[in-house]
Amino acid sequence: MILKNRQNTSGYFLLLVTLAALFNACNYSFKDISIPPEVKTARVNFIENKARYVNPQLSPQLTDRLRQKINNQTRLTQVQGDDAHYEINARITDYTVTTVGVANGSSNTNRLRVAVHIKLTNRLDEKKNFEGDVSRNFDFDANQSLQQAEAAKNDEIVRNITDEIFNILFSNW
């Protein structure tokens, strides 16, 4: 009886080790950052706000968050000079509110759309320059003012837009 329990225990242990290895493998794949080994430095310029409506906090917060994310999740050294291997420029191009939900003849849901145009200049290989757009929608109750919605959703907006920018520039999706 004791021998049988030991076999079951070793079987469970083997299953647990296998699941742990699979879990770790899955975790790694979510952080698949693709930066050529010769690229050592990056420069993130201030993200300008060129949208019709300007949230004065958004540009500095996005710039700071993107710099932190690159610093924490890549091996790149950030520099201020014009000799960076990667130069990242971006500008907020859209920051608009629309009504998306109507009930009983009045709006009940509004949507804030935030769009950012990104340009990556690769000084080591011009063929790998990139230019594109990212955008995200953030829904909020129509009973809230835009300022209330911005205050409530600010962290989510900054985090999601930064993640989108980072993923489009560095992830191999």
PEJOBEL-V207811 format. One record per pair of residues at least 12 apart in sequence whose ideal C-beta (glycine too) atoms are under 6 Angstrom apart, sorted by the first residue. I is the first residue (numbers start at 1). GAP is how many residues later the second one is. Records with the same first field share a line. If there is no record, write none. Layout:
I->GAP + GAP
This chain:
32->139 + 140
33->41 + 137
34->138
38->86
39->46
40->45
41->36 + 38 + 43 + 44
42->28 + 34 + 36 + 42 + 44
43->36 + 41 + 44
44->22 + 23 + 44
45->44
46->17
47->12 + 15 + 16 + 43
48->43
49->43
50->41 + 43
51->41 + 43 + 44
53->42
61->97
65->93 + 97
66->96 + 99
69->93 + 97
85->38 + 39
87->34
88->32
89->30
90->26 + 28
91->26
92->24
93->22 + 24
94->19 + 21
95->19
96->17
97->13 + 15 + 49
98->13
107->35
108->34
109->30 + 33
110->30 + 32
111->26 + 28
112->26
113->24
114->22 + 47
115->18 + 20
116->18
117->16
118->14 + 47
119->12
120->49
134->30 + 31 + 34
136->24 + 25
138->15 + 19
